[in-house]
Amino acid sequence: MLRLILFLSIPGVFLLLYNLYPSTFAAEDAFYRVIYLGLLLLFLSGSFFFVSKTQLKQNLKHLFTWGCLCLLFVTGYSFKDEFVNVSQRIKGELMPSSATEIGEGTVRIKKTNDGHFHILALVNGVPVMFLIDTGATGVVLALHDAQRLGFDLNQLDFNMRMSTANGTVQGASVRLDTISIESISINNLRGTVNGAPMDESLLGMEFLQNLDSYEVRGDSLYLTKYP
């Protein structure tokens, strides 16, 4: 009885598809596609007539399992953009020092517990942790970060005098090929290596003034650089 129901359900499937997608069946080659699909369904359904009852139940179970997996895959692919947005939000909450893409050319950085904005940026492809400081004129590198970027501290000329909260310090001018935060990249920037010890490098106006905009809203800093 179950085999007969499956066999007779084929015309119903075609009727349902015709009502759902009339334009598809109206195409020039629709007739040949329908014939091909019909023969394929007849072959598959006909195979049920030549198996035992136990095999039939097992085949139906496998068919149902694969159907559910295919449906899950299609559903997941359909919502891929939403899943990306969710993962970005989760990353932003769990790792405040990482930027979250919120739109084309715009990233959001959340304020950390110390009340400042910290960001892990790529400098010449090397990860560097920065404190974003609008009071800093340029990009100031800590000694340990400068070494990680490949600068030889013994070869740098610390002939610059910089005024800081801790007094006047010596600095050495360097050139940075690129600083990237997610999709935002600024090329050919001037930087300064601070001759005094620093816990963290500073990302100042030398970088920020090359953006199209930057603003603080609530506990978030938004950086925008249009492609």
Contacts in CASP RR format, 6 or more apart in sequence:
PFRMAT RR
TARGET T0000
AUTHOR 0000-0000-0000
METHOD contacts of the structure
MODEL  1
MLRLILFLSIPGVFLLLYNLYPSTFAAEDAFYRVIYLGLLLLFLSGSFFF
VSKTQLKQNLKHLFTWGCLCLLFVTGYSFKDEFVNVSQRIKGELMPSSAT
EIGEGTVRIKKTNDGHFHILALVNGVPVMFLIDTGATGVVLALHDAQRLG
FDLNQLDFNMRMSTANGTVQGASVRLDTISIESISINNLRGTVNGAPMDE
SLLGMEFLQNLDSYEVRGDSLYLTKYP
2 56 0 8 1.000
3 46 0 8 1.000
3 48 0 8 1.000
3 49 0 8 1.000
3 56 0 8 1.000
6 45 0 8 1.000
6 48 0 8 1.000
7 45 0 8 1.000
7 46 0 8 1.000
7 48 0 8 1.000
7 49 0 8 1.000
10 38 0 8 1.000
10 41 0 8 1.000
10 42 0 8 1.000
10 45 0 8 1.000
13 41 0 8 1.000
14 34 0 8 1.000
14 38 0 8 1.000
17 25 0 8 1.000
18 25 0 8 1.000
24 30 0 8 1.000
25 34 0 8 1.000
48 56 0 8 1.000
48 59 0 8 1.000
51 59 0 8 1.000
76 83 0 8 1.000
88 100 0 8 1.000
88 101 0 8 1.000
88 102 0 8 1.000
89 100 0 8 1.000
91 98 0 8 1.000
91 100 0 8 1.000
92 98 0 8 1.000
92 99 0 8 1.000
92 100 0 8 1.000
92 108 0 8 1.000
92 110 0 8 1.000
93 110 0 8 1.000
96 109 0 8 1.000
96 110 0 8 1.000
96 111 0 8 1.000
96 112 0 8 1.000
96 118 0 8 1.000
97 109 0 8 1.000
97 112 0 8 1.000
97 118 0 8 1.000
97 119 0 8 1.000
97 120 0 8 1.000
97 129 0 8 1.000
98 119 0 8 1.000
98 120 0 8 1.000
99 107 0 8 1.000
99 108 0 8 1.000
99 109 0 8 1.000
99 119 0 8 1.000
99 181 0 8 1.000
99 182 0 8 1.000
99 223 0 8 1.000
100 107 0 8 1.000
100 108 0 8 1.000
100 109 0 8 1.000
100 110 0 8 1.000
100 182 0 8 1.000
101 107 0 8 1.000
101 182 0 8 1.000
101 183 0 8 1.000
102 108 0 8 1.000
102 222 0 8 1.000
104 226 0 8 1.000
104 227 0 8 1.000
105 183 0 8 1.000
105 184 0 8 1.000
105 224 0 8 1.000
105 225 0 8 1.000
105 226 0 8 1.000
105 227 0 8 1.000
106 222 0 8 1.000
106 223 0 8 1.000
106 224 0 8 1.000
107 181 0 8 1.000
107 182 0 8 1.000
107 183 0 8 1.000
107 184 0 8 1.000
107 222 0 8 1.000
107 223 0 8 1.000
108 220 0 8 1.000
108 221 0 8 1.000
108 222 0 8 1.000
108 223 0 8 1.000
109 117 0 8 1.000
109 118 0 8 1.000
109 119 0 8 1.000
109 132 0 8 1.000
109 181 0 8 1.000
109 220 0 8 1.000
109 221 0 8 1.000
109 222 0 8 1.000
109 223 0 8 1.000
110 117 0 8 1.000
110 219 0 8 1.000
110 220 0 8 1.000
110 221 0 8 1.000
111 117 0 8 1.000
111 218 0 8 1.000
111 219 0 8 1.000
111 220 0 8 1.000
111 221 0 8 1.000
112 118 0 8 1.000
116 131 0 8 1.000
116 132 0 8 1.000
117 131 0 8 1.000
117 132 0 8 1.000
117 221 0 8 1.000
118 129 0 8 1.000
118 130 0 8 1.000
118 131 0 8 1.000
118 132 0 8 1.000
118 200 0 8 1.000
119 129 0 8 1.000
119 130 0 8 1.000
119 132 0 8 1.000
119 181 0 8 1.000
119 203 0 8 1.000
120 127 0 8 1.000
120 128 0 8 1.000
120 129 0 8 1.000
120 130 0 8 1.000
121 127 0 8 1.000
121 128 0 8 1.000
121 130 0 8 1.000
121 179 0 8 1.000
121 180 0 8 1.000
121 181 0 8 1.000
121 203 0 8 1.000
122 128 0 8 1.000
122 178 0 8 1.000
122 179 0 8 1.000
122 180 0 8 1.000
122 181 0 8 1.000
123 145 0 8 1.000
123 149 0 8 1.000
123 176 0 8 1.000
123 178 0 8 1.000
123 179 0 8 1.000
124 149 0 8 1.000
124 176 0 8 1.000
124 177 0 8 1.000
124 178 0 8 1.000
125 178 0 8 1.000
125 180 0 8 1.000
126 148 0 8 1.000
126 149 0 8 1.000
128 141 0 8 1.000
128 145 0 8 1.000
128 148 0 8 1.000
128 149 0 8 1.000
128 201 0 8 1.000
129 145 0 8 1.000
129 200 0 8 1.000
129 201 0 8 1.000
130 200 0 8 1.000
130 201 0 8 1.000
130 202 0 8 1.000
130 203 0 8 1.000
131 200 0 8 1.000
131 201 0 8 1.000
131 202 0 8 1.000
131 203 0 8 1.000
132 202 0 8 1.000
132 203 0 8 1.000
132 204 0 8 1.000
132 208 0 8 1.000
132 221 0 8 1.000
133 202 0 8 1.000
133 203 0 8 1.000
133 204 0 8 1.000
134 204 0 8 1.000
134 205 0 8 1.000
134 208 0 8 1.000
135 204 0 8 1.000
135 205 0 8 1.000
136 202 0 8 1.000
136 203 0 8 1.000
136 204 0 8 1.000
136 205 0 8 1.000
137 204 0 8 1.000
137 205 0 8 1.000
137 206 0 8 1.000
138 190 0 8 1.000
138 191 0 8 1.000
138 192 0 8 1.000
138 202 0 8 1.000
138 204 0 8 1.000
138 205 0 8 1.000
138 206 0 8 1.000
138 207 0 8 1.000
139 176 0 8 1.000
139 179 0 8 1.000
139 189 0 8 1.000
139 190 0 8 1.000
139 191 0 8 1.000
139 192 0 8 1.000
139 201 0 8 1.000
139 202 0 8 1.000
139 203 0 8 1.000
139 204 0 8 1.000
139 206 0 8 1.000
139 207 0 8 1.000
140 162 0 8 1.000
140 191 0 8 1.000
140 192 0 8 1.000
140 193 0 8 1.000
140 194 0 8 1.000
140 198 0 8 1.000
140 201 0 8 1.000
140 202 0 8 1.000
140 204 0 8 1.000
141 149 0 8 1.000
141 151 0 8 1.000
141 174 0 8 1.000
141 191 0 8 1.000
141 192 0 8 1.000
141 193 0 8 1.000
141 194 0 8 1.000
141 201 0 8 1.000
142 194 0 8 1.000
142 197 0 8 1.000
142 198 0 8 1.000
142 199 0 8 1.000
142 200 0 8 1.000
142 201 0 8 1.000
143 153 0 8 1.000
143 193 0 8 1.000
143 194 0 8 1.000
143 195 0 8 1.000
143 197 0 8 1.000
143 198 0 8 1.000
145 201 0 8 1.000
146 153 0 8 1.000
146 156 0 8 1.000
146 174 0 8 1.000
146 193 0 8 1.000
147 153 0 8 1.000
149 176 0 8 1.000
151 174 0 8 1.000
151 193 0 8 1.000
153 193 0 8 1.000
156 172 0 8 1.000
156 174 0 8 1.000
156 193 0 8 1.000
157 172 0 8 1.000
157 173 0 8 1.000
158 170 0 8 1.000
158 171 0 8 1.000
158 172 0 8 1.000
158 193 0 8 1.000
158 195 0 8 1.000
159 170 0 8 1.000
159 171 0 8 1.000
159 172 0 8 1.000
160 170 0 8 1.000
160 171 0 8 1.000
160 172 0 8 1.000
160 173 0 8 1.000
160 192 0 8 1.000
161 168 0 8 1.000
161 169 0 8 1.000
161 170 0 8 1.000
161 171 0 8 1.000
162 168 0 8 1.000
162 169 0 8 1.000
162 170 0 8 1.000
162 171 0 8 1.000
162 192 0 8 1.000
162 194 0 8 1.000
164 194 0 8 1.000
164 196 0 8 1.000
166 196 0 8 1.000
169 194 0 8 1.000
169 195 0 8 1.000
169 196 0 8 1.000
170 195 0 8 1.000
170 196 0 8 1.000
171 192 0 8 1.000
171 193 0 8 1.000
171 194 0 8 1.000
171 195 0 8 1.000
172 192 0 8 1.000
172 193 0 8 1.000
172 195 0 8 1.000
173 190 0 8 1.000
173 191 0 8 1.000
173 192 0 8 1.000
174 190 0 8 1.000
174 191 0 8 1.000
174 192 0 8 1.000
174 193 0 8 1.000
175 188 0 8 1.000
175 189 0 8 1.000
175 190 0 8 1.000
175 191 0 8 1.000
176 188 0 8 1.000
176 189 0 8 1.000
176 190 0 8 1.000
176 191 0 8 1.000
177 187 0 8 1.000
177 188 0 8 1.000
178 185 0 8 1.000
178 186 0 8 1.000
178 187 0 8 1.000
178 188 0 8 1.000
178 189 0 8 1.000
179 185 0 8 1.000
179 186 0 8 1.000
179 189 0 8 1.000
179 203 0 8 1.000
179 207 0 8 1.000
180 186 0 8 1.000
181 223 0 8 1.000
184 211 0 8 1.000
184 223 0 8 1.000
184 224 0 8 1.000
184 225 0 8 1.000
185 225 0 8 1.000
186 207 0 8 1.000
186 210 0 8 1.000
186 211 0 8 1.000
186 225 0 8 1.000
189 206 0 8 1.000
189 207 0 8 1.000
189 210 0 8 1.000
190 206 0 8 1.000
191 206 0 8 1.000
208 214 0 8 1.000
208 223 0 8 1.000
210 225 0 8 1.000
211 223 0 8 1.000
211 224 0 8 1.000
211 225 0 8 1.000
212 224 0 8 1.000
212 225 0 8 1.000
212 226 0 8 1.000
213 222 0 8 1.000
213 223 0 8 1.000
213 224 0 8 1.000
214 221 0 8 1.000
214 222 0 8 1.000
214 223 0 8 1.000
214 224 0 8 1.000
215 221 0 8 1.000
215 222 0 8 1.000
216 222 0 8 1.000
END
